[in-house]
Amino acid sequence: ESVALAAGFAVQLSFSLKREQNMTLDRPRSIIELVAELYGSVDDQLDFFINSNMLTGDEILEIPAGRTVVFYV
């Protein structure tokens, strides 16, 4: 019974998860500008975006053209 409850909870939770999207940048982008465009807010999402994309120190200053980034909608 506990396994069935846990599985039911996992299925129910999956319906509220955000979808992962990939985007390849066509030009160099500032991380602040890009996060604001994707999420509408920078403060809440900046660290999450950096960690999700495993950005290097150079990429935190400017993400180069051709880099594929992951974001959630």
KOLKE-537299 format. One record per atom (N, C-alpha, C): x, y, z. Coordinates in steps of 0.1 Angstrom, whole numbers, plus 5000, padded with zeros to 4 digits. Atoms other than C-alpha are relative to their C-alpha. Example, Ala and Ser with C-alpha at 12.3 -4.5 7.8 and 13.67 -1.06 7.14 Angstrom:
500949885000512349555078500950125000499149895000513749895071499250115008
This chain:
500849885000500050005000500950135000499249895000502850245008500750034987499449995014504550174974499050064991501049945008501250254957499850145002500249864996500850574976501250094995498849935004504450674968500050024985500050005014504050594931498950104995501049915003500750784930500450155002499549874997502351084946501050054990499049975010505251074921499350044987500749975012502851064892499350145001500749874998500851354906500950125000499049905000503951554912500650034986499549985013505151504877499250094991500849915008502251694863500250155003499849864997503352014880501550044997498649975003507051994869500150094987499849915012508352254844500749924989499350075012509452134809501350064997498749965004513052154799500050044986499849955014513852364768501450024997498749975004517052394749500050114990499949895010518152694730501550034997498749975005521252754709500150154997499949855002522353124711500650034986499549965013522753294678500950125001499149894998524753584693500549995014499649994986526753644724499050075009501149944991524453724754500650025014499849974986524853874788499149915008500850104992523653624815498850075006501149934993521553894832498950034990501049975011519853994799499249874997500650135004519253624790499049945010500850054989517853514824498750095001501249914999515553824825499049974989500950025012514253744790499349865002500650134999513653374798499149985012500850024988512253394833499250125005500749884996511053754837500650065013499449954987513153794869501449945000498650045000516853774875500449945014499650034987517153754913499749855004500450134996515253424918500649894992499650115009516653234888501550004996498749995005520253344882500949885005499150124995522053074904499549874994500650125006519652814891500449984986499650005014520452904855501549964999498550025000524252904862500249855003499850144996524052564879499549904990500650095010521752404853500849994988499249995012524052504825501549985002498650024997527352444843500950104993499349895007528552784831501450025006498649974995532352854834500050155004499849864996533653184848499950094988500049925012534153324813498550014995501450005006530553224803499150085009500849924991529153404834500050144996499949865005530353734820499350014987500749995012529153664785499949854994500250135006527653344770500350014985499749985015529153294735498949954991500950055011527253244703500349854998499850145002526652884695499949915012500150074988526352774731498549965002501450044997523252564739499850015015500449994985521552654772498749935002501250064996518852484791499350095009500849924991515952664807498749925002501250074997512652554822498850094999501249925002509152674813498849925005
